[in-house]
Structures are given as structure tokens and as C-alpha cells.
Amino acid sequence: GEEGLKRNPSDVELMMFAQVNSEHCRHKIFNASWEIDGQAKDLSLFQMIRNTYNLHKEGVLSAYKDNGAILTGYPGGAFRPDAGAGHAYRTQQEPIHIVCKVET
């Protein structure tokens, strides 16, 4: 209820909370069917998130691959060996994309 436990949580309760928030359990929760106010929803939470990407793909090079995504970045200089110049290091312009990695 509104009063709370009036005690500290036990180790078992803390571990259960940690498990519920773990990545593997979250996959199960986010893929579950669910309802609001008695109305079943057509999409799971994961499907809703993926649907956002399906509706707005611009600027996303890769999504939902190994818990990560790659977003379109900006041109920038990369300092690397130039095979045509005796492997001397030179700045070369190339796209520098943004990598978003999510782990729990």
C-alpha cells in the first residue's frame, strides 16, 4: 500500500529486483503482450520501439543489432597510413559515424 514496507528490503528482494532489471529478463518483459485499462495492445514494447525506427529510418545506418545502433555522423579527418605514400600517416576525410551501444 501507500505506507511502504517500513523496513529495509531483504537481500533476496534486492536480488529479485536486480534480475527483473537485467538485460535478459528485460527482453522477456519487453516482448510480452500487455494491456492498458483492459485493452490489449497490438504491439509489444519492443515492437513499439522498433516501429519508431520503421517509421523514421533517416539518419540510422543500423539498428537493433547486438544491442547497438550506428547513426549517421559527420565528415571528419582520420589519421591513418597512406599506402600510396610509403605508408606515411596522413589525415584523410571520411564519414565518422556515431556508435550507440547498450549493455546492462
C-alpha positions as CSV (number, residue, x, y, z in Angstrom):
1,G,0.0,0.0,0.0
2,E,0.8,3.6,0.3
3,E,2.5,3.1,3.7
4,G,5.5,1.2,2.3
5,L,7.4,-1.7,3.9
6,K,8.6,0.1,7.0
7,R,11.8,-2.0,6.7
8,N,14.8,-2.3,4.5
9,P,14.4,-4.8,1.7
10,S,16.0,-8.2,2.2
11,D,18.9,-9.5,0.1
12,V,16.5,-11.8,-1.7
13,E,14.2,-8.9,-2.6
14,L,17.2,-6.9,-3.8
15,M,18.4,-9.8,-6.0
16,M,14.9,-10.2,-7.5
17,F,14.8,-6.5,-8.3
18,A,18.2,-6.9,-10.0
19,Q,17.1,-9.8,-12.0
20,V,13.9,-8.1,-13.2
21,N,16.1,-5.2,-14.4
22,S,18.7,-7.5,-16.0
23,E,19.0,-7.4,-19.8
24,H,17.9,-11.0,-20.3
25,C,14.8,-10.6,-18.2
26,R,14.0,-7.3,-19.7
27,H,13.9,-8.9,-23.2
28,K,11.2,-11.2,-21.9
29,I,9.3,-8.4,-20.3
30,F,9.5,-6.1,-23.3
31,N,8.4,-8.9,-25.7
32,A,5.4,-9.8,-23.5
33,S,1.8,-9.0,-24.6
34,W,0.3,-6.3,-22.5
35,E,-2.9,-4.2,-22.0
36,I,-3.9,-0.8,-20.7
37,D,-7.2,-0.3,-19.0
38,G,-8.4,-3.7,-20.1
39,Q,-7.5,-3.0,-23.8
40,A,-4.9,-5.4,-25.3
41,K,-2.2,-3.6,-27.3
42,D,-1.3,-4.8,-30.8
43,L,2.5,-4.4,-30.3
44,S,4.8,-5.5,-27.6
45,L,7.1,-2.8,-26.1
46,F,10.0,-4.0,-28.3
47,Q,7.7,-3.9,-31.3
48,M,6.7,-0.3,-30.5
49,I,10.3,0.8,-30.2
50,R,11.2,-0.9,-33.5
51,N,8.1,0.6,-35.1
52,T,9.5,4.1,-34.3
53,Y,12.6,3.1,-36.3
54,N,10.4,1.7,-39.1
55,L,8.6,5.0,-39.4
56,H,11.7,7.2,-39.1
57,K,14.8,5.5,-40.6
58,E,16.6,8.6,-41.7
59,G,20.0,9.0,-40.1
60,V,20.1,5.4,-38.9
61,L,22.6,3.1,-40.6
62,S,22.0,0.1,-38.4
63,A,19.6,-0.5,-35.5
64,Y,18.8,-3.3,-33.1
65,K,21.9,-5.4,-33.9
66,D,23.8,-6.8,-30.9
67,N,22.3,-4.3,-28.5
68,G,23.6,-1.3,-30.6
69,A,23.0,1.1,-33.4
70,I,25.0,3.2,-35.8
71,L,23.8,6.7,-36.6
72,T,24.9,8.9,-39.5
73,G,27.8,11.0,-38.3
74,Y,29.7,13.8,-39.9
75,P,32.7,14.1,-42.2
76,G,35.9,14.3,-40.3
77,G,39.6,13.7,-40.6
78,A,41.0,10.3,-39.8
79,F,44.8,10.0,-39.2
80,R,46.0,6.8,-40.8
81,P,48.7,5.3,-43.0
82,D,48.5,6.2,-46.7
83,A,49.6,3.1,-48.7
84,G,50.2,5.3,-51.8
85,A,52.7,7.4,-50.0
86,G,55.0,4.8,-48.5
87,H,52.7,4.3,-45.6
88,A,53.3,7.8,-44.3
89,Y,50.5,8.9,-41.9
90,R,48.1,11.5,-43.4
91,T,44.7,12.9,-42.5
92,Q,42.0,11.6,-44.7
93,Q,38.5,12.9,-44.8
94,E,35.8,10.3,-44.3
95,P,32.4,9.9,-42.6
96,I,32.7,9.4,-38.8
97,H,29.6,7.7,-37.6
98,I,28.2,7.5,-34.1
99,V,28.0,4.1,-32.4
100,C,25.5,3.6,-29.6
101,K,26.0,0.5,-27.6
102,V,23.6,-0.6,-24.8
103,E,24.6,-3.1,-22.2
104,T,23.2,-3.8,-18.7
